[in-house]
Amino acid sequence: MEFKVGELVWVASAFDGTKYCGQLAIVIAAYEDLPRIFLHNEKANKTWLEEEDIQVGRVYDILYEGQIEVAVSAEWLVRFDESIF
């Protein structure tokens, strides 16, 4: 799924994709890169990506709860207008 800059999204729960974490986020950038789950630990991020067999793909920078999260995988996001309340 692709998102556009300015679009509102939910961050999906890692355990249940039908549940959302925190507040709505807004997409501020979209590009091709490796997703980052460990922002300040390149070795741990590389190990995690290899274990999950995740490659370079479409990622997003989002403004989430007042902070910018970088290289968020599309798999971790749910479009606001497609969400279930």
QUIBEL-V802453 format. One record per run of one state. SS is the DSSP state (H for helix, E for strand, - for the rest). FROM is the first residue (numbers start at 0). LEN is the number of residues. Records with the same first field share a line. If there is no record, write none. Layout:
# QUIBEL-V802453
SS = FROM-LEN ; FROM-LEN
This chain:
# QUIBEL-V802453
- = 0-7 ; 12-7 ; 33-8 ; 52-4 ; 64-2 ; 82-3
E = 7-5 ; 19-14 ; 56-8 ; 66-7 ; 76-3
H = 41-11 ; 73-3 ; 79-3
